[in-house]
Every structure is written in C-alpha cells, then in structure tokens.
Amino acid sequence: MAKAKELRAEAVARPTGSAWSNAPLAKAGGRSTPPAVRLTALARTELLDKTTRARFEDELEAALKRRPASEAKLAGAARAVAPLSPSLRASLGEATTILVRRGSRQRELYACGLRALAEARDRQAVALLRQALAGEEAGGAAALSAACFSGEPELSPLLAKIAASRQSHLAFGAELARVVRGESNGALLAQLAPMIKESHRIAMCTELFVPLMRGLPVAAHVGPALAVLRGAERHLGRWLVLAEVAVKSGDTGPLEEARSRATSGALSSRSAWSLVAWALEETHALARGHAPPAPPATRPTLELIARLSDRPSADRDTTFLFRLARAGAATSRPMLETLVRALPLADEASLRAALYLARDRGREDLREGLAEAAEGGKRDDLRGLAAAALWDASPPSGGDHAAQMRARAVQVAEGLVESRVLANMAWGGLIRAAARRPNRGEPLLTETLFRWIQWGWLE
C-alpha cells in the first residue's frame, strides 16, 4: 500500500516552484485556476474542443500511473493534436516533467513531450530540456533532437559539454544541435561522423534526421558530416533522408550523385536512383521557393517503394508512393488503382489511395467509399482515418457535393470522441479543428500525422 501511495503521489507531482504544485495533473475543466494572463492566451489560441482535450488528459494521467501497452499510439496521437491546444501542452509538459524526474527515457510519452513542446516553441520546453540534457545519456536522442528546435541560449553550455563526450553518438547529436542552432561551424561534426557505428547511424536517421528533414533548412555546415554518413549507408531510404537534409542546407552534392547513378549506375538500380533524384530536385526547389520539378516518368513498384522508405524494407512502408501521388505523378495511378480494387475500403493503404484518386483523378465514386468506411466500416480502428481522408478528398473548390461530403466527415468526427481507439479520437479532433478554419486549405492526412497517429512512429 505504501508503494502504491508513493506512485500515486509521484503521478500528480509538480515541478519545483510551479504555481500548480498541489494540483492534480492539469485537466480542462478540473485544474486549479491559473494566472489570468494564461487564461487570456488560452482563449485566443485553443483550437481543440474541450471534450477531446479532456479525454487526452485522462489518458495521460492514466499512463503515468500504469504504462499502457498502446503508449506509442497515445504518444503519437497526443503529438499530433498538441499544436492545437496550449491547455493540452500544459498537461503534456507536466507529464513529461514526471518522466524526466524518473529517468524514463525509454517511454514513448517522454519522447513525445520533449519533441512536441520544443517544436511548438512552448515555454515549458526550455526547463524540461535543461533537466533532460543534464541527466544520464544526455536525455537520449529525443532530448538532443528537441534541442535542435529550440533557440534558447541557456541550453548552449549543456550542448557544448555533451559535444565533448567520449561517447561519439552523444557528442554527434549535441554537435548537430549546435550546428542547427548556429553555434558551431560543423568542423567537429565532420570529425565525429566517421566514428559513428552502424547501429547508432540507423537510430540517428530516424530520431535526429527525419525530424530535420521535415523542418526548415539547416546551416550548410552540416553537409560534410552528412556526406560521411551517406558514404557508409547501404539502405537507400536512409540515404535519401540524409541527402534531403543536406540538399535543404544548400549542398547539391547528393543531387548530382543521384543524377549520375540514375544515368550511368548499375542497370538494376537506375530506376530507384531516378526516383531519388526527382525527390531531391523537389526538396531543392521547395527549400528555395521555386516551382517543383515535373513528376518522374519512372513507374513505381512495391519493391521500389519499400526501398525508398526510411523504415526497414520489411515494413513495406508506402510513404514514397503517396509522395508521388501528392505530386500528381501519372505513373503512380496504376498502383493507386490496384489498392482500391477491392471494395469496401478496408485498410490504411486503400483509404489513402482513395483520397488521391477521388480528389485529383476524378474517381467521384471513391468519395462515397470513404464516407461508408468512416460511418460504418468493418474496422472501427480506421473510421477516423477514413473521415480525415474524406475531408481532404472534398476540397472547398469541389462544389456542393464536396461540401456535403465534408459535412459528413464532420458528423462522423463528432462521434469519434467517444471511441475507445486513440487514433479515431485524434483524427476527430483534427477534423473539428479544421472545420473551424475551413478556408485554410491545409491537408489533414499528411504523411507525418499518419505515421504518428496510425502507427505510433514518433520520429
């Protein structure tokens, strides 16, 4: 009993000096009254509905008391909706503080909290990162990755100290953060790169470089170190991640290499390298505000698509296929049509394929297929995904029929808050937030949100 009471007390503990030090984990409608200035800020920026927010806060509090088997899904869903809610970020920050104090670096919620708060530039992030970076293993890859997205100068001494560590992978992560933050010229980073073991390089690709690939361009000083890592990389998908970060920084070396291999490399690999070259051309153009290149003429296959994912080939990840679909590549249509051949739509790939075929390729019938999957499909765990796909497949420019379909997506979202499936709850919250801003035109079903919410991949 004494141990149980101790755990319960720890689960509701507060950071030292917090104004809420004697309150339970912050929850909408149940927390102690915060300062008036905070209430004003929340009133201006809160986009997540109260019911969804309360459900997430309940899930976070329960996860601190007993680690759930589905924590990765909870962390991914929370990370997806956290940008919409300062109130939820407050709860997430308090939960992360507890995990930092426990030293629970392997918990998915720990990584979720540090990354989400740092990327949102939340004021809690600095104190949490300071504590994490000062701890064992420098807080792990999640803390080093989050530090890349924080420009706070008070983290500089900690990062400089870690960069002098004898553990090359920790030193590399800290020095990478210093380069991204504009505090280093990259010389040490290039010296550390040859010392990185294969297992650490694989982990770094997912935990450090995939987030940077999604973000703003980093300093050009990162280029030489990335060239070393690419030279040792045999997995084409991870090579592409490293190359995209380099190209965004202004290094055109990877693009030239990909073009060369696409025209004069081994015949068996030219198709793959032609797709890599196109992807890097697209990244290069978008980073500089130029028009994207024409879609490639290479026809994708399941094998090619799997090789071009940053995930292990055994995952059969279809990320690159939907990148081609998003770019309007005509060569992607045969594969998309194959995925929707069997109706009703009953898996993630078919729902996403239906989105692009309905929105961009005139398959109006697939909108109804998405609506049916959202309203009463055989798999309850796909209802939220189907509703998000239906929302994106029915843009405001689509006329009355598209408007009716969006209304059906919103109606489905209203009921998803009661779902026991965390992914459904997250998609429902995102749809309702989008319905409040119908003219923004931003897609809901992005690759990043899909990976976080549906699969619990927290990179």
Steps between C-alpha positions, in 0.01 A plus 500: 500500500779739589661443161168557323447825686851610409436433131170686510667795669774504236246484219346829607821672609591843361827663395670687781372853523193438284189699582305175470725296729212362705254444214425175315629455146370800308161425342251711313218594733667348807826685561580767755448849364814607314609863470263729311756566232514127423122479474502786252762328286307173502179673396676641196677188379306191615388306190443155647149444631458460873373142493791368294746694713358351820520147354867545415578640843329201662708265285822681594422483870415130478823429308708651780344261750529190284687480170247395233580246232391756240719784626657559158154561353411735787827690457455530124141618532589750772788635293268549204241706688730680746567795262126578511478535877713697748294339773588148387864603464492612864384152602753339270775715649410395852494133401839539331642664813406190699661271242818711492523481878452122489765466231250324273681572174362188332136604545326612183327781691839635603607533137158635403505770767850629431457505123147643495575781744829594335354503148206711623745743665309448824648681798512176704746345256809688620479387862424143395789489254736648756412222744509227235832603344662516844392144576629155411578441131431872441128428506521262204442567132162661567659778708779561247248509216273739690798727569537548123162675502569729796696819456529574872857609584493346848528155343830588331736412791332162545522416131865608485578273796324202342678565169827431685374159620704187435186328371511592134126464435411736787770746394374487142139564604597796716730646234226457240269705723771766532539517121124526448478772766782695330752450781760289315674497163459123460870411515459278806188343348700390194771355727244301700313359201753221417480378861127426489416129513244355263240442773532859617485631143173313440352639820621852419331490162161443660541700819708799386489540124139414411376789723756732339389386155147619582614832646658815364839488322798466733841662477723396212768393751317167537590393145847341548384283791197381306723408206698271729183334634357454149823337389451231763124457445379199301127550549366721222214644704730614781748632240215711362419644845862605552511639147180704542632669815823580315320635193278721716817643655628600155725202422426383145750213515236234577282621212789478254590152626141378463476636146827332409392162639164529324670530160830312531465276804416131508205424273312323777503810720444781249123509552540542874763771460281688250231524768758608757624772261145626448436508877817702557411739216162553664662565839752739346227695320262525795779606739570795273144592415527382139244308299527126562639280221279298270395163646729211400425263214629199694219261587515396867475142622444361848868410524613848394261673739617286794867572422439876496347511848714596798341206682635144471400342168310228691250767613383537137448870568319677213610854587671563167197388298287767661776754450472428129120520517516832679725634223250388236722235342299317235720194551362457853142446382524127412621420850236720657228334295625159607470597866132597465400209280337309787199679648403589765821685593640305793863598570720806538654480154166475319355795693797719416499391136129583480573851627736581211290327237183679610653843543744515210400233249124520464398188694186653652374155599782465747376794705194291580729209581689718747173620653380144548829398663477799734137451595486126545797311362586150618814625677418747774867596535494652149194723537698809599751451219216456250331819623827696465548362148140596416563855626813538287338338196220761508667842465295823518550546126318172433149648500186391683578128492839555662340726761251225585782251537688732733185537708483120526864490611427756773194303611713187534763697691241611755453138605867399492573667834316210662710240319728277704752518213753779562559550128129563442494754780800685354364512145164616634663787687700603194193496276298713740787746533527519120124560475548813706751625241349376172687749283851401609519227236766300689477121460426291807628166380867587467767233508630620835162497672418161352821348637448652844131421541448169321830327561647676803828581322632792704786632288 
